[in-house]
Amino acid sequence: MTTIYDTCRSHGLVRPREGRILGGVCAGLGERFGLEPWIARLLFVLILFVIPGSQILIYPILWIVMPPVDPGPGPASPVTLDKPFPHQPS
């Protein structure tokens, strides 16, 4: 069974790490539909004039439903704070 995140990812609806202002919803929608993020934001605001108050419902729902872009490979070794750094004087 696929999750909502998997379905959104398969359709290209993800929140990018770059180009986001608040949650990355408009930037993700812009990437999905081939628009610049500022154009997607402008269209999102213009829809507010057509359907007042819709963004108050739509934006948070999309923020929850749209997964972030896969972070990719992590660092080679995790940083731990229980050992002192080698360059610290003792």
PyRosetta script that sets phi, psi and omega in degrees:
from pyrosetta import init, pose_from_sequence

init()
pose = pose_from_sequence("MTTIYDTCRSHGLVRPREGRILGGVCAGLGERFGLEPWIARLLFVLILFVIPGSQILIYPILWIVMPPVDPGPGPASPVTLDKPFPHQPS")
pose.set_psi(1, 130.1)
pose.set_omega(1, -179.5)
pose.set_phi(2, -86.9)
pose.set_psi(2, 149.1)
pose.set_omega(2, 177.9)
pose.set_phi(3, -90.9)
pose.set_psi(3, 171.6)
pose.set_omega(3, 177.4)
pose.set_phi(4, -62.1)
pose.set_psi(4, -39.3)
pose.set_omega(4, 178.7)
pose.set_phi(5, -60.4)
pose.set_psi(5, -43.7)
pose.set_omega(5, 179.9)
pose.set_phi(6, -63.9)
pose.set_psi(6, -40.2)
pose.set_omega(6, 179.2)
pose.set_phi(7, -64.6)
pose.set_psi(7, -45.0)
pose.set_omega(7, 178.7)
pose.set_phi(8, -63.7)
pose.set_psi(8, -42.5)
pose.set_omega(8, 178.5)
pose.set_phi(9, -61.8)
pose.set_psi(9, -40.3)
pose.set_omega(9, -178.7)
pose.set_phi(10, -67.1)
pose.set_psi(10, -25.5)
pose.set_omega(10, 177.9)
pose.set_phi(11, -94.2)
pose.set_psi(11, 1.9)
pose.set_omega(11, 177.3)
pose.set_phi(12, 83.4)
pose.set_psi(12, 13.8)
pose.set_omega(12, 179.3)
pose.set_phi(13, -94.4)
pose.set_psi(13, 91.8)
pose.set_omega(13, 178.1)
pose.set_phi(14, -133.5)
pose.set_psi(14, 155.0)
pose.set_omega(14, 177.4)
pose.set_phi(15, -93.1)
pose.set_psi(15, 114.1)
pose.set_omega(15, -177.4)
pose.set_phi(16, -72.0)
pose.set_psi(16, 160.4)
pose.set_omega(16, 177.2)
pose.set_phi(17, -80.5)
pose.set_psi(17, -30.0)
pose.set_omega(17, -179.4)
pose.set_phi(18, -106.4)
pose.set_psi(18, 148.5)
pose.set_omega(18, 177.3)
pose.set_phi(19, 84.2)
pose.set_psi(19, 8.9)
pose.set_omega(19, -178.9)
pose.set_phi(20, -97.3)
pose.set_psi(20, 150.2)
pose.set_omega(20, 177.4)
pose.set_phi(21, -109.5)
pose.set_psi(21, -54.7)
pose.set_omega(21, -179.6)
pose.set_phi(22, -107.1)
pose.set_psi(22, -78.8)
pose.set_omega(22, -179.2)
pose.set_phi(23, -111.5)
pose.set_psi(23, -9.6)
pose.set_omega(23, -179.4)
pose.set_phi(24, 89.3)
pose.set_psi(24, 8.7)
pose.set_omega(24, -177.5)
pose.set_phi(25, -66.2)
pose.set_psi(25, -50.2)
pose.set_omega(25, -179.0)
pose.set_phi(26, -66.3)
pose.set_psi(26, -37.8)
pose.set_omega(26, 177.1)
pose.set_phi(27, -63.9)
pose.set_psi(27, -39.6)
pose.set_omega(27, 177.9)
pose.set_phi(28, -67.2)
pose.set_psi(28, -41.1)
pose.set_omega(28, 177.1)
pose.set_phi(29, -65.3)
pose.set_psi(29, -39.1)
pose.set_omega(29, 177.9)
pose.set_phi(30, -62.4)
pose.set_psi(30, -44.5)
pose.set_omega(30, 178.0)
pose.set_phi(31, -62.4)
pose.set_psi(31, -41.0)
pose.set_omega(31, -177.8)
pose.set_phi(32, -63.1)
pose.set_psi(32, -40.1)
pose.set_omega(32, -176.4)
pose.set_phi(33, -100.4)
pose.set_psi(33, 10.2)
pose.set_omega(33, 175.4)
pose.set_phi(34, 74.9)
pose.set_psi(34, 32.0)
pose.set_omega(34, 179.6)
pose.set_phi(35, -113.8)
pose.set_psi(35, 156.2)
pose.set_omega(35, 171.4)
pose.set_phi(36, -69.0)
pose.set_psi(36, 150.4)
pose.set_omega(36, -179.0)
pose.set_phi(37, -58.0)
pose.set_psi(37, -36.7)
pose.set_omega(37, -178.1)
pose.set_phi(38, -68.9)
pose.set_psi(38, -31.9)
pose.set_omega(38, 176.9)
pose.set_phi(39, -69.0)
pose.set_psi(39, -41.5)
pose.set_omega(39, 178.1)
pose.set_phi(40, -62.9)
pose.set_psi(40, -39.7)
pose.set_omega(40, 177.6)
pose.set_phi(41, -64.6)
pose.set_psi(41, -42.0)
pose.set_omega(41, 179.3)
pose.set_phi(42, -62.5)
pose.set_psi(42, -44.6)
pose.set_omega(42, 177.7)
pose.set_phi(43, -63.5)
pose.set_psi(43, -37.5)
pose.set_omega(43, 178.7)
pose.set_phi(44, -62.3)
pose.set_psi(44, -41.7)
pose.set_omega(44, 178.9)
pose.set_phi(45, -70.4)
pose.set_psi(45, -38.7)
pose.set_omega(45, 179.0)
pose.set_phi(46, -64.1)
pose.set_psi(46, -33.0)
pose.set_omega(46, 176.5)
pose.set_phi(47, -64.0)
pose.set_psi(47, -28.6)
pose.set_omega(47, 177.3)
pose.set_phi(48, -58.8)
pose.set_psi(48, -35.6)
pose.set_omega(48, 179.3)
pose.set_phi(49, -73.4)
pose.set_psi(49, -28.2)
pose.set_omega(49, 179.6)
pose.set_phi(50, -80.1)
pose.set_psi(50, -45.7)
pose.set_omega(50, -179.4)
pose.set_phi(51, -124.6)
pose.set_psi(51, 86.6)
pose.set_omega(51, -175.9)
pose.set_phi(52, -58.6)
pose.set_psi(52, 133.4)
pose.set_omega(52, 176.5)
pose.set_phi(53, 85.1)
pose.set_psi(53, -3.5)
pose.set_omega(53, -176.5)
pose.set_phi(54, -66.1)
pose.set_psi(54, -33.7)
pose.set_omega(54, -177.9)
pose.set_phi(55, -68.4)
pose.set_psi(55, -25.9)
pose.set_omega(55, 177.9)
pose.set_phi(56, -63.2)
pose.set_psi(56, -30.8)
pose.set_omega(56, 177.0)
pose.set_phi(57, -92.7)
pose.set_psi(57, -43.6)
pose.set_omega(57, -171.7)
pose.set_phi(58, -70.8)
pose.set_psi(58, -46.5)
pose.set_omega(58, -174.9)
pose.set_phi(59, -60.5)
pose.set_psi(59, -50.3)
pose.set_omega(59, 178.7)
pose.set_phi(60, -63.1)
pose.set_psi(60, -35.3)
pose.set_omega(60, 178.7)
pose.set_phi(61, -65.4)
pose.set_psi(61, -44.9)
pose.set_omega(61, 178.2)
pose.set_phi(62, -65.8)
pose.set_psi(62, -34.6)
pose.set_omega(62, 178.4)
pose.set_phi(63, -61.7)
pose.set_psi(63, -38.0)
pose.set_omega(63, 179.7)
pose.set_phi(64, -76.7)
pose.set_psi(64, -41.1)
pose.set_omega(64, -173.3)
pose.set_phi(65, -78.4)
pose.set_psi(65, -37.9)
pose.set_omega(65, -177.4)
pose.set_phi(66, -78.3)
pose.set_psi(66, 122.9)
pose.set_omega(66, -179.9)
pose.set_phi(67, -78.1)
pose.set_psi(67, 155.2)
pose.set_omega(67, 173.2)
pose.set_phi(68, -71.5)
pose.set_psi(68, 160.3)
pose.set_omega(68, 176.6)
pose.set_phi(69, -60.9)
pose.set_psi(69, 144.5)
pose.set_omega(69, 177.6)
pose.set_phi(70, -54.4)
pose.set_psi(70, 132.4)
pose.set_omega(70, -176.6)
pose.set_phi(71, -68.9)
pose.set_psi(71, -17.9)
pose.set_omega(71, -178.7)
pose.set_phi(72, 84.2)
pose.set_psi(72, -171.3)
pose.set_omega(72, -178.8)
pose.set_phi(73, -67.7)
pose.set_psi(73, 140.6)
pose.set_omega(73, -179.7)
pose.set_phi(74, -81.9)
pose.set_psi(74, -175.5)
pose.set_omega(74, 178.3)
pose.set_phi(75, -66.0)
pose.set_psi(75, 156.4)
pose.set_omega(75, -176.8)
pose.set_phi(76, -63.0)
pose.set_psi(76, -40.4)
pose.set_omega(76, 178.4)
pose.set_phi(77, -136.5)
pose.set_psi(77, 135.9)
pose.set_omega(77, -178.6)
pose.set_phi(78, -69.8)
pose.set_psi(78, 149.5)
pose.set_omega(78, 178.4)
pose.set_phi(79, -86.1)
pose.set_psi(79, 128.6)
pose.set_omega(79, 177.2)
pose.set_phi(80, -116.8)
pose.set_psi(80, 146.8)
pose.set_omega(80, -178.3)
pose.set_phi(81, -101.0)
pose.set_psi(81, 2.7)
pose.set_omega(81, -178.2)
pose.set_phi(82, -82.6)
pose.set_psi(82, -14.4)
pose.set_omega(82, 177.7)
pose.set_phi(83, -111.5)
pose.set_psi(83, 143.2)
pose.set_omega(83, 177.0)
pose.set_phi(84, -71.4)
pose.set_psi(84, 153.5)
pose.set_omega(84, 177.3)
pose.set_phi(85, -69.0)
pose.set_psi(85, 146.1)
pose.set_omega(85, -176.3)
pose.set_phi(86, -62.6)
pose.set_psi(86, -28.2)
pose.set_omega(86, -176.6)
pose.set_phi(87, -87.0)
pose.set_psi(87, -0.9)
pose.set_omega(87, 179.1)
pose.set_phi(88, -78.1)
pose.set_psi(88, 136.3)
pose.set_omega(88, 176.5)
pose.set_phi(89, -70.1)
pose.set_psi(89, 146.1)
pose.set_omega(89, 179.7)
pose.set_phi(90, -99.8)
pose.dump_pdb("model.pdb")
